[in-house]
Amino acid sequence: MGASGYTGGDLIRLLLIHPEVDLTYITSRQYQGKFIKLFHPNLRGITDLKFEEFTLEKAGECDVIFLAVPHKVTMNTVPDLLNTGIKIIDLSADFRLKDPQIYEKYYCTHTHPELLEKAVYGIPELHRDALKTTQLAAVPGCMAASAILGLAPIINESFVDLNHIVIDAKIGSSGGGKNFSFASHHPEREGVVRPYGATEHRHIAEIEQELSLITKKEVKLGFSAHAVSMIRGILSTIHVFLTTRVEDKDIWLPFRKCYNKEPFIRFIKQPTGNYRLPDPKAVIGSNFCDLGFVLDEEIPRLVIFSALDNLIKGAAGTAVQCMNIMLGLDEAAGLKIPALHPI
């Protein structure tokens, strides 16, 4: 539903090559009756499907539906879909937050707050068991996913100062979607390192919610986003101030304990080469999140680096990963795709 955007295009691409998926129904209110390949030219020769009108009856004939529509839309669509029994994977923000007051602060008044607790926040690395039994998964925001995956392993460690965590996220232009504005006009967008959402960014709510669930304490953090001159990708540089000095082994242990068997988490911390620490350039087109860290010898500070493709591991890829878990399929099915390099 709502598959004409960048995330919708990557979802279609991943689902078309998935060995267990028969993609039969793709909707767009704006482009009904038009071939998908006119709007996603990379799919020429791959599919002749057309965009259709969304109807509850036809959606209910499917096993699973992906909602790739703007925020504030799905909260009014999901209740009827739940009644059909279909499994729902929502890529908007409408069911990510558990507290309706926090949702109202960052978005609007939620029309179905009673459903917020029923949705599972769709980070498989943290909520795999809950995803196995849920009917509704809420895919995280892309920058939130990058930050949460970087912080989750160490947030419970005694050496972490929970009151002093700062996240600096840099994101490519595709993070703004397909809608045009003066800010996204090529002469204005190319070559920038432009701060936006320097404080009170919407993704803060997701990050604090998930980290507070892990620690069972309130976590408050600083978050600033920057638009940078690339099309895809996120690099989150996370500054964690420490209560005591630690060594590399003290960081490796919780990271390996948390992610050692995860199919889409890679540790990048090399002494030589061009890619010594995570870099978005090395994950573009893939469902991998690359994590690495450096300890500051001058002050007690841990710097964590988290890199992912905002349209794949930050959206469509995680959505497919959630689907695989919800349907009892191999979690990595259709997703073991290497990144593109060079790009």
N, C-alpha and C positions, 0 to 999 in steps of 0.2 A: 504494500500500500504506500503510494507516494514514491515511486521508484525512479523519478526522472533526475534526481540530484546526484551529486558525486558519490555519496554513501550508497544510494540506491544502485548506481552503476556498478560499484565494486561488489555489492551483495549479489547482483545478477551474475556477474562474472564468476564469483566463487561458487554459487549454487549450480550454475550450468556445468561446471567440471566436477561437482561433487558426485562420488560413485553411488550414493544412496538416495539422491534427490531427483525428483521429477518436477521441474519448475513449470507450472501450468497457467499461472494467473498473476499478471502484473498490472497494477492500476496506476493511473494518473488522472486527476480531475481535469488538468489543463490540456493533456495531449491524447485524449481518448481516440482510438482508431488509428493512431500513427505508429509506424514501426519504431521499435526500441532503438534500432541501430542508427536512426537519424539523430538521436540525442546522446547515444553512447557509441561513437563510431568505432571503438575498439572491438565491438561485438559483431561487426560485419562478418558474414561468413560463418558465424557461430550460432546465431539464432534468427528466426524470422517472426518471433513473437511480437505482438502489438500491445500497446497500452489499452487497458479496458476501463470501463466504469466500475467503481467499487460497489458491490452489493453484499449485504450480510449473508444472503442465501448462498451465493457462490463461494464466499470466503469460508463458510461453514462446511463446505465439501472438502476442504483441505485439512491436512494434519497439523500444519503450523503456518502462522502468518507473521511476517515481519512488518513493523510499522515504522516507516522512514519519513514521517511527516513532521512539521514544525512543532515546537513546544506549545502546549495549551490546547492541542487538538485531540490527542489520544485519550485524555481523561474522559471525554464524552463518547468515545468509540469503544473503549475496552469493556465496559460493563455488558453491552450487548454481545460482544465477541465471546466473553467468558461463558455466557449462557449457551453458546453453541457447542462448548466442549473443546474447541480448538486451542492449541498451545500458542501463546502469544509472546513475541519478542519485540519489545518496544525500544527503539533507538532514540526516542525523545527523552526529555527530562521529567516527564509527567509522573513517573512512578519510581524515580530514583531515591527520593527523600522520604523518610518515615514520619517526620513531624510536619503536619499540615501548616503550622505557623511559619516554619522555616521555608516551606515551599512558597507560601504567600509573600514572604519577605523578598525572595529572589525572582518570583514569577508572577503569580496572581492567586486569588482564592481558588482552592482546589474544589471541583464540583463533586468529587467522589472520594473524600478523605478516608472513608472506611476501607478502601481497597489498598491503601498505601502499605499497610502491614502485610498484605497478602503477596505483594510483589517481592521477588528475590533480586537483590542487587547483583548484576551479572558480571562479576569478576570470578571466573571459574577457579582461579588459584586460591581464592578465599572462601567461596560459597558453593563448592562442587556438590556436596551432599544435598544442600537445600535445592539446588537446581534440578536434581534428579527427580524431585517430586512436585515441583511447582508447575502451575499452568501459565504463570506470568513472570517473565524475566525482564528487568529494566537494565539495558546496556549502559555502562557508565559514560560520562563525558570523557572526551579523549585526553584532555590535560589532567583531569581527575584520575583517570586510569594510570597514567604515567607516574603521577606523584604517589598514589596509593601503593602501586607495585614496588616503588622504590623505598617506601617507608615501612611497609607492613612487617618485614622481618625483624626490624630493630626497635620498633616503637615501644615494645615492652621491656627493653633492656634497662637495667638500673642506671646505667651511665648516661641515658638520654634525658636532657632537660626539656620536658614537655611544654614549657612555656616559651621556648626560644627555637622555633623551627621556621625557616624561611625557604620558600620555593620560588625559583625564577624559571618560568617556562617560556620557551621560544617555539613558535609554531609557524608552519607554512601557510600560504594563502588559501589553500583548499579548506582550511578550517573554518573559513567564513561562508562556505557553501557557494551555490551558483548565483545567488542574487547579487546584482551589481550595485555599486555605490561609488561616489567620488573617491572614497578611501581605497577602493579596490581597483580603480582605474590604473592601467599599467604604468603611466608616467609617475603616478603618485605612489604606487605600491612597490615598484622595482627598486632594489637597492636599499630598502629601509631596514632599520632596527627600531621599530616604533612601539613604545610602551602603550598598552591599553589595559583597562581593568587592573590598574596598578594596585588598587585595594578593593575589597568587597566583590571580587569576581565571583560569578555564580558557582564555579566549580569548588570554591572553598567549602561550601556546605556539604558536598559529597565527601570530600577528603576528611573533614573533621568528623563527620558521621561515622565513616568506616574505621578510622583510627581510634575513635572513642569506643567503638564496639570491641575492638581488640584489647585495648588497655583497661576497659571498664572504668575509665576516668575521662574527664573532659579534656579534649585536646584542642587548643587554639593555636592557629599558625598564621604566618604571613604568606601571601601569594601574589605574585605579579606576573602578568603575561606580556610577551613581546611578539609583534608580528615581524617576521624576518623574511629575507629575500630567497625563499625556496617555495616550492609548490606543495610538497607533502612532507610530513615529518614533524616530530616534537622532540625537543631535548629539554628535560627538566633537570635543572641543577638545584639540588636540595641541600641546604645548609642546616646541619643538625648540631647544635651546641651541646657540649658534654659536661657532665658534672665531675668527671675525673678523666685522666689520660688513659687511653687504651691503645692496644696494638692491633695490627692487621688481623691477626688470628681471632681477636675478639669480635671482629665484624664478619669475617668469613664464616664463622661457626653458625650464627643465626641465619645468614643468607642461605647457606647450604642446607641447613635444617628445614627451612621454609620451602625452598625451590629446587632442591636437588633432583627430584623426579618430575618436574614440570616440563611438558613437551615444548613450551613456547617461551621459556625464560632462559636467556643465555648470560653468562658472566663474562664480562670483558674487562680485563685488567692486565695488560701486557707491558713488559719493560721496553719493548722496541716496536718499530713499525709505524705505519701511518695511523692505524686505528687502535691506539693503546687504551682508549676508554670509549664508552658508548658514543656513537655518532649516528644521527638519523639516516645519513647516506647509506649506511650498511644494512638498513632494515626495510627500505622502501619497497613496497609490493608484497611484503611478507607479514605473517602473524606473530613475529617474534618481538619480544621486548628485551632489549639489551640493558643490563645493569652493571655498574661498576662503582668504585669509590676511591677516595684518597683521604688520608688522615692529615690534618694540618698540624705540623710539628710546633708551630709558634704559639698557637692558642688551642685549647681543647675544642676542636671542631672537626666534624665528619662531613665531607662533601660527597654526596651520592649523585650519580648521573644515571638518568633513565631515558632511553631513546626508543621510540616506536613510530610506526606509520599511523598518523591520526585517522586515516580512512580504513585501515585494516585492523590492527590490534587495538586501535582507538575507537573502532566502530564496527564495520562489517565483519571482520574476521572474528572478533569476540562474539558477535551475534551468532555466527555459524558455530563457533565453539560451544556456546550455550545451547544451541539447537541440538548438537550432537549429544550432549549430556542429557538433555530433556527427553530425547527420543531413544536413549539407550544405545547409541551408536558409538563407534570408535571416536574418541574425543578429537583426534587429530585428522579425521577423515576430511578430505578436500582442502586441507590447510597446510600440508607440508610442502609449501612452495618456497623456494629460495628467493631472497631479495634480488632486485635488479641492480647490476653493477657493471660499468659505471652508469650513473644517471645524473 
